[in-house]
Amino acid sequence: MQLGCCLFSEHWREFHEYLAIRFSEYSISIDEDIVPDVRSNRWARSWKKYFIELVYLRGYVMLYPNYADFVSFSTNHLEVGSHVKDRPNDVYLQRKELFLLPLMLLFDNMNSSMPSEFLTFQARHYPLAFATHP
């Protein structure tokens, strides 16, 4: 999972506070899984594991835009590292093709793809997507 997202300051701050508590092992061992049956439980060196925990515990959601031809705001270059194994070039290129998405070139393209020709987003219409801590 790649997070090509925008984290606003209040959520980034909340994430840092969560990390401090989680790494202190104040209430739960660092080795204990928080989110049941999720692949990130096996990620020993990834910050995303803990971000997924926070999202799960808070009941937050992530919204993914669904544009024509899989045009996206971000993509995965499938770089070799902790989660991507070094493979023969033909296998690597085959797998990379599955992950690499075309990027949206201009902000105007995003607006013209919307039903009303512009982005309308009001939090009051989406109470679950913007639930914050009590």
N, C-alpha and C positions, 0 to 999 in steps of 0.2 A: 504494500500500500504506500503510495506516495501522497503526501499532503501538499498539494499545490493550492494553498489556501491563504487567506488573509486573516491574521489573528489580531483583533483589536486589543488595545492596551489593557483593558480591564480583564480580558480572558488570559492574556499572556501573563499578567501579574498573578492572577489566580493559579495558573499553571505553575509558576515559580513557587508560590506558597505551598501548593500541593507537593511538589518535588521535595521541598525542605522537610515537610512532615513525613513523607513516604521514606526518604533516605535516612531519617533519624530513627526509623523503626520504633517510633513512640507507641503506636497502637497495633502494628502488624509487621511481621517479619518481611524483609525485602524479598525473600524467596517464595512467599505465599502469593498464589495467583488471585487477582481481584476479579477479572472478567472471565467467566466460565467459557471453556471451549473456543478460545480465540487464538489464532496463529501467533499473535504478538507475545503470548506468554513464553514462547521459545526464543525471543529476541533478547539476548543477554546484554547487548551494547547499544540499544536503540532508545532514544528519547521518546519515540513515537509510542512505545509500549506504555509509558506512563501517561502520555497524552490521551491515549485510548482509554486507560483506566479512569482518568478524570471525566472524560466525556460520558462514559458508562455510569459512573457514580452520580453525576449531576443530572443525568437524563437529558443531556444535550443531544442535538442532532446536527448532522452536516448535510448541507444542501449541495447537490451536484447539478450544474446546468447540463441540459441535454440538447446540444445544438446539432444541426444537420451535419452529416458526414463526420461526426465525432470531433468537430472542431472544439478546442479546449483552451482554457486559460493557462494550463501548464501541461507538461508531459514528463514521461520517465525515460531517461536516456539509457537505462539499464546498464549502469556502470558497474564493473566488477568490484565487489566489496563484501561486506558481511552477509548480505542477503542474495547476492548474485554471484554464482560460481563461475570460475574461468572455464570456458567450454571451447571446443573447436570452433573456428570462425564461422563455418556454415551453420552450425547449430545456434551459435550466438546471434547471428544475423536473422535467423528464422524467429527466434524468441523475441528479439528486439522489435521486429515488425509488429508483434502483438501488442507491445507496450507504447510504442512511439505514436503520439497523436499529433495531428496538424494543429498548429497554434493559430488563435485568432489574431489577425494582423492589425486591425484597426478597431478602436473603440466603437466607431460608427457601425461596424458589422454587427456588434452585439445588439445595439439598439434596433437595427433594421430587422433582426431576427425575432424580436418580440412581437406578440400579437398586436399590441397597440403602437408599435414602432418606437417605443421608448420604455425604459426600465421603470416599472412602478412597483415599489416594494414598501409596504407599510407594516410595521411590526404588529400592530393591533389585529391584523388579519391572520397572523400566524403565531398564536400564543405558545404553542409547544416548541417552536423553533427558537424562541427567544426567552425560554424559561431561565431565570437566574436563581441564584441561591436565595433561600428565604430570609 
